[in-house]
Amino acid sequence: MNHNLAMQLREGTQKSHALAENTAFMKCFLKGIVERDPFRHLVANLYFIYSALEEEMRRHAHHSVVGTMYFPALERVPQLEKDLAFYYGKNWRGGIMASSAGLHYIERIHQVANQNPSLLVAHAYVRYMGDLSDGQALKAIIRSVLELPEGYGTAFYEFDDISTVEARRALKGQYRDALNSLPIEMSLVRQIVDEANVAFRLNCNIVNELEPLVKAAIGEHVFDLITRQDTPGRTEYHHRSPTVSTELVSSVTV
């Protein structure tokens, strides 16, 4: 099929990227403002989001569209479980819950899985391409700011089977090729792009719920100074990390 879904998704979500990187949480994050309590709440939401997504991707692994985009090497739930044990302790399962916005995202994933499974491709794209693109840069920020012990607290950003830059780049290429090979018509392409924008909006809602926690941790004045300016196009993080592209936004904004 000559629909070039990978390009359609990239171009069709540019505005959503810009909105996501201009959330207050993301602005603070990229300036090195990472507070432990808001961050562990984010990790908890990520756990529930990925649990829903990966459950549905496995359930539809033989679907003509979803099955092509099922990449087991990208699954994040086992890694998130390691991080939750670090941030919440060994009884973490009883100490976490999805936020209101997180529950809405989970509901959406199950809804599309039941009504139009092909749209799961949109949710997988938003999550995994962001994870592969700049997860290492995010990991560096988190580890430096929170002063984490070696080997703890950032398992989410680690891919055991694709640990090098070259391996991640190759897998991204395979992922885009798989998107472009999907046996779908342009009407479904448009639906998938629309759903990717829905996913970005749901992501933003989750980090927006974390704003009060960030503001309480750093103070209202500092929070306002950091978040008052919008950032057009690419976001650059100059303090402890090289330039970070907009694709990383989905890595941290759920």
C-alpha positions in Angstrom: 0.0 0.0 0.0 1.4 3.4 -0.9 -0.1 5.3 2.0 3.2 6.2 3.8 1.5 5.9 7.2 4.7 6.7 9.1 5.0 10.1 7.4 1.3 10.8 7.8 1.6 10.1 11.5 4.6 12.3 11.9 3.2 15.2 10.0 -0.3 14.8 11.3 0.7 15.0 14.9 3.0 18.0 14.8 0.6 20.3 16.5 -0.1 17.7 19.2 3.7 17.4 19.7 3.9 21.2 20.2 1.0 21.2 22.7 2.5 18.3 24.6 6.0 19.9 24.9 4.3 23.1 26.2 2.6 21.4 29.2 3.9 22.9 32.4 5.2 19.5 33.5 7.3 19.0 30.4 8.7 22.5 30.5 9.9 21.9 34.1 11.2 18.5 33.2 13.4 19.7 30.3 14.8 22.5 32.6 15.9 19.9 35.1 13.0 20.2 37.5 12.2 16.6 38.3 10.6 16.1 41.7 10.4 12.5 43.0 6.8 12.5 44.1 5.3 13.8 40.8 7.6 11.6 38.9 6.7 8.4 40.7 3.0 9.2 40.1 3.8 9.5 36.4 5.5 6.1 36.5 2.4 4.6 38.2 0.2 6.0 35.4 2.6 4.7 32.8 2.3 1.2 34.3 -1.5 1.2 34.0 -1.4 2.7 30.4 1.2 0.2 29.1 -0.5 -2.7 30.9 -3.7 -1.9 29.0 -1.9 -1.3 25.7 0.2 -4.4 25.8 -2.6 -6.6 26.9 -4.7 -5.5 23.9 -1.7 -5.7 21.5 -1.2 -9.3 22.6 -4.9 -10.1 22.4 -4.9 -8.9 18.8 -1.6 -10.3 17.8 -3.2 -12.3 14.9 -5.1 -9.3 13.7 -4.1 -8.4 10.1 -3.2 -4.8 11.1 -2.4 -4.9 14.8 -0.3 -8.1 14.5 2.1 -6.4 12.1 2.8 -3.7 14.7 3.2 -6.1 17.6 6.9 -5.8 18.7 7.4 -7.8 21.9 10.9 -6.3 22.3 9.3 -2.9 23.0 7.0 -4.0 25.9 7.5 -1.8 28.9 5.5 -3.4 31.7 8.3 -5.5 33.2 10.6 -2.5 33.3 8.0 -0.3 34.9 7.5 -2.9 37.6 11.1 -2.6 38.5 10.8 1.2 38.8 7.6 0.9 40.9 9.4 -1.4 43.3 12.1 1.2 43.7 9.9 4.2 44.1 7.1 2.6 46.2 8.7 -0.4 47.8 8.1 -4.2 47.5 4.4 -3.8 48.2 4.0 -1.3 45.4 1.0 -3.0 43.8 -1.2 -2.0 46.8 0.2 1.5 46.9 -0.6 2.8 43.4 -3.6 3.7 41.4 -4.3 5.4 38.1 -5.3 9.0 38.1 -8.6 10.2 36.7 -6.9 11.1 33.4 -5.1 7.8 33.5 -8.4 6.0 33.8 -9.8 7.8 30.8 -6.8 6.8 28.7 -7.1 3.2 29.8 -10.8 3.2 28.9 -10.0 4.6 25.5 -7.4 1.9 24.8 -9.9 -0.8 25.6 -12.7 0.9 23.7 -10.8 1.1 20.4 -9.5 -2.5 21.0 -13.1 -3.7 21.1 -14.6 -1.5 18.5 -11.8 -0.9 15.9 -8.6 -2.7 16.9 -6.6 -1.2 14.0 -6.6 2.1 16.0 -4.4 0.4 18.6 -1.6 1.2 16.0 -2.0 4.9 16.8 -1.5 4.4 20.6 1.5 2.1 20.0 3.1 4.6 17.7 2.7 7.5 20.1 4.2 5.5 23.0 7.0 3.4 21.5 8.4 5.8 18.9 8.9 8.3 21.7 10.4 5.7 23.9 12.9 4.7 21.2 13.7 8.2 20.1 15.0 10.0 23.1 14.6 7.8 26.1 18.3 7.9 26.9 18.3 11.7 27.1 15.3 11.6 29.5 17.0 8.9 31.5 20.1 11.1 31.9 18.0 14.0 33.2 16.2 11.9 35.7 19.3 10.1 37.0 21.2 13.4 37.4 18.5 15.4 39.0 17.2 12.7 41.4 20.7 11.4 42.1 19.6 7.8 41.7 21.7 4.9 42.7 23.3 3.0 39.8 20.9 0.5 38.2 17.7 1.8 39.9 14.8 4.1 39.0 15.0 4.4 35.2 14.4 0.9 34.0 11.5 2.2 31.9 14.0 3.8 29.5 16.2 0.7 29.2 15.8 -1.8 26.4 17.8 -4.9 27.2 17.6 -6.3 23.7 18.2 -3.0 21.8 20.6 -1.3 24.1 22.7 0.6 21.5 21.9 3.7 19.5 22.4 1.8 16.3 20.0 -1.0 17.4 17.3 1.5 18.4 17.8 3.4 15.1 17.4 0.1 13.2 14.3 -0.9 15.1 12.7 2.5 14.4 13.4 1.9 10.7 11.7 -1.5 11.0 8.8 0.0 12.8 8.3 2.7 10.1 8.6 0.1 7.4 5.9 -2.0 9.2 3.6 1.0 9.4 4.0 1.7 5.7 3.3 -2.0 4.8 0.0 -2.2 6.6 -2.8 -3.4 4.3 -5.1 -0.4 4.9 -7.0 2.2 2.8 -6.6 6.0 3.2 -9.8 6.2 5.2 -8.2 4.1 7.9 -5.0 6.0 7.6 -6.9 9.2 8.5 -8.6 7.5 11.4 -5.2 6.2 12.8 -3.7 9.7 12.6 -6.8 11.2 14.3 -6.5 8.6 17.1 -2.8 9.4 17.5 -3.8 13.0 18.2 -6.4 11.7 20.7 -3.6 9.7 22.4 -1.4 12.9 22.7 -4.4 14.8 24.2 -4.9 12.0 26.8 -1.2 12.1 27.5 -1.3 15.8 28.2 -4.3 15.4 30.5 -2.3 13.0 32.6 0.7 15.4 33.1 -1.6 18.3 33.6 -3.0 16.5 36.6 0.5 16.5 38.1 1.0 20.2 37.9 -0.2 20.9 41.5 2.4 18.4 42.8 5.2 20.1 40.9 4.0 23.6 41.9 3.9 22.5 45.6 7.4 21.1 45.4 9.2 24.0 43.7 7.0 26.9 44.7 4.5 28.9 42.7 6.9 31.7 41.8 9.5 29.4 40.3 6.8 27.4 38.6 5.3 30.4 36.9 8.8 31.7 35.8 9.5 28.3 34.1 6.1 27.8 32.5 5.0 31.2 31.3 6.7 31.0 27.9 5.6 28.7 25.1 8.3 26.8 23.2 7.7 26.7 19.4 9.0 23.7 17.4 11.8 21.7 18.9 12.5 21.8 22.6 16.1 22.1 23.7 17.5 21.1 27.0 20.8 22.8 27.6 21.7 22.2 31.2 22.6 18.5 31.5 21.6 17.1 28.2 22.0 17.6 24.5 19.1 18.8 22.3 16.0 16.7 22.8 13.6 16.3 20.0 9.8 16.6 20.2 9.5 12.9 19.8 10.7 12.5 23.4 7.5 14.2 24.6 5.5 11.0 24.4 8.2 9.3 26.5 7.5 11.5 29.5 4.0 12.8 28.9 2.8 9.2 29.0 
